[in-house]
Amino acid sequence: MKRYLILLGVFAFGVQSREIIHRFHPIQVTASRLISSLAAETREVSVITRHEIEQLPVRSIPELMQYVGSMDIQQRGFGSVQADFNLRGSSFEQVVILLNGVRLNDPKTGHHNADIPVSLEDIDRIEILHGHASSMYGPEGYGGVINIVTRQAAGNQTRLSVTGGSYGTIGSSVSQQLKTGRLSSVMNLEHYQSDGYRPDTDFKNFSVSCISQWKERYHTLHLTTGWIEKDFGANGFYAPYPSREKTRSLMTIFHHTYHPLQYIQWDMRIYGRRHHDHFILDSQIPEWYQNKHWSQSYGAESVLCLRMASKTQVAVGCDYIKETMESSSLGDREHNRFGVFGEIVMQLFRRIIINSGLRMDCHDQWGTQISPSVNFAYTFLEGFNCRVAGGRIFRAPTFTELYYNSPSNIGNPDLKPEHGWNIETGCDVYKLGYIMSMTLFQRSETDRIDWITMKKEDPWSAVNIGSTKIQGLSASVSRDRTNPFSWKINYTWLNQIQSDRVYRSKYQFRVLRHHLNMCVCFHGPWDIVTSCQTGYRKRQKESGYWLLSAKLSRDFKTGRCFLEAINLQNTVYQEVIDIPMPGRHFMGGVELKMKY
């Protein structure tokens, strides 16, 4: 209790000071609930820009996220039909996924968190906050936060694209941007399918989205609606059978911003998400075992940001989420959660930034959780920033972990929430067009949830396995992308400390010990842009491997064309145990743009 009182004291304290202009990060939605971008100076934050999205050889959001430091994307096959997001050695359940600041995490299982109802064409940027985030976003704020920010129409434009490549892969999309007066809208329709790179890995993906904005002097209204449907072979995804799965997801977000004065802003969001999953364990004998799940998440959020002093800002707010489940194997379930939170950022003596947050979550099943955080930054010299941060983290079990029952997996209704603490320190340098960053961190966890078994032939059971620690170092250096020759290197080292165990773990002990990414982009003659990406990955007690990909693209007045080569070395590797990934393959396409 004493430490909570101390943190409340820091939260309530504010002073006036002269502002220093910081240039390490653009304005962030993810790193803070505040209007100010100062809070981002106290944390490790990564941003994938629209420019980078167009340069990298990727076709989906999970493929794009592979190039982020500290990020471990574990895909089950080709086309990102299913992928798990892991940050700083977290599990796929311990990362918050946001779309324009609204939570997308599936209450049934984190395996569906990549069913994001927008395409790459809809995205303006992706912001990644590394480390503790429960004081801002509540459950799952262990490894960090991924916030997908959609783009707004810049004018009237129609875009048509066609892609094709290895494994009988074809895709097409149509995008329409409209802007008239105060109203703008972006509509996108996309289809993507493949015959698969091995038996029972074919897929058909379809998505449609509409992102609209109406803006006047003090008010801005946003409406985001997206639908995504996936039908795919799930060979060996959860058990050694030729499984089949079909998922559908619908998301609607209404966001109202009231901004009457420069330092007063009120945001209100109302949203809903419905997800359907139909799983057949063995497609050859579908009557043996199959199940259907319908999960729903409905919520509302209100945040008020105020400038209390010349360089002190405060945000206070509350949110409510209702999660329900209708399932043939999990039964009918319902959870309700209410949260209140506050955050403050202030500058002291022109060089010190203090950012503190406190949140309380009340859940009808696992009770009350209090999550404080305190983050500091100090500017030694212009372009040189040091930081220290710490905070409490927690995660509640999902419906699958609590209630699932199949021949391969058995849930546990007596599970307790995970909780722990994250501490980190680091520095950032911005000089002569180079950006350098390094962070040391440690996450201490208690009551971590994992699926375990004592014998190979036994089913997996969900249990609280006890305490564990994740220690790590992340470092990155990049050259300003405005230069014709730009590059970025990031490296992450992780060490997992766990007491002696006598069980087999499904997810716990596959942390990436070494993760190196290198990306190079060169604007050459005839306006051809060449980008190359290589990376090295080594998990604990597993062999390491290298991956190499490249992309050639050229912009024309009315469009662009590209050619991609993925896994050029034809490396044999697995991101999920017993699911081999594709070998060398190629993609190419043409995009036409018509402005009027």
Buried (B, 14 or more C-beta within 10 A) or exposed (E): EEEEEEBBEBBEEBBEBEEBEBEBBEEBBBBBBBBBBBBBBBBBBBBBBBEBBBBBBBBBBBBBBBBBBBBBBBBBBBBBBBBBBBBBBBBBBBBBBBBBBBBBBBBBBBBBBBBBBBBBBBBBBBBBBBBBBBBBBBBBBBBBBBBBBBBBBEEBBBBBBEBBBBBEBBBBBBBBBBBEEEEBBBBBBBBBBBBBBBEBBBBBBBBBBBBBBBBEEEEBBBBBBBBBBBBBBBBBBBBEBBBBBBBBBBBBBBBBBEBEEEEEBBBBBBBBBBBBBBBBBBBEEEEEBBBEBBBBBBBBBBBBBBBBEEBBBBBBBBBEBBBBBBBEBBEEBBBEBBBEBBBBBBBBEEBBBBBBBBBBBEBEBBEEBBBBBBBBBBBEEEBBBBBBBBBBBBBBBBBBBBBBEBEBBBBBEEBEBBBBBBBBBBBBBBEEEEBBBBBBBBBBBBBBBBBBBEEEEEBBBBBBBEBBBBBBBBBBBBBEBEEEEBBBBBBBBBBBEBEEEEEBBBBBBBBBBBBBBBBBBEEEEEEEBBBBBBBBBBBBEBEBBEBBBBBBBBBEEEBBBBBBBBBBEEEEBBBBEEBBBBBBBBBBBBBBBEEE
